[in-house]
Amino acid sequence: MKDAPATSPTTNAPAKLGFTEFAETWNGRLAMIGFVAAIVTEMLSGKGILEQLGLM
């Protein structure tokens, strides 16, 4: 897989859409934060996520 060339954020290059390394990095970080938040919420409330949402 060929790496995308590094560009300066100050250039007028067109925006990259899709599965870029930057987007995937942030997606992973936010997923980890959401997972930890779900676990902490379960620990504090004593109820699972599905039960909190009224699905069980």
N, C-alpha and C positions, 0 to 999 in steps of 0.2 A: 504494500500500500504506500503510495507516494504522499509525503507530508505536504500540507498546504504551505506556501511561502509566508513568512512572517511579514506583516504589513503594519504600518503606523496607524494608530487610531485617528490621526489628524488628516489622513488622505481622503479623497473623495471616491474611494473604491466602492463598488456596489456591495450592498450588504450580503453576507453569506447566509443562506437559509438551509435548514435541514440538520443533518447529523454532523455538526462541527465539534471539534474538541472542546471548545469553550462552552457550547450548549450542553454537551454531555457531562462536563465537569459540574456545571451548576445543577443539572438534573440530578446527578448522584448526590450532591450535597443536600439539596432540598429533600430528596427521598430519605436520606439518613436522619435529617431533622424531624420529618414527619413520623418516621418509625419510632424514634426515641420519644416523641411527644405522645404517640399512641400508647406506648408501654407505660410511660409515667402516668398518663390519664387512667389506664387500667389499674395501676397500683394504688392511686389515690382514691378512686371511686369504688374499687372492688367489683366492678362490672366490666365485662368485655366490650369491645368496640361495637359488635353487632347488637348487644343488649342496650348499649347507650343510644344507638340509632333507632331502637324500637323494632329491629328486625328479628329478634328472638324473644 
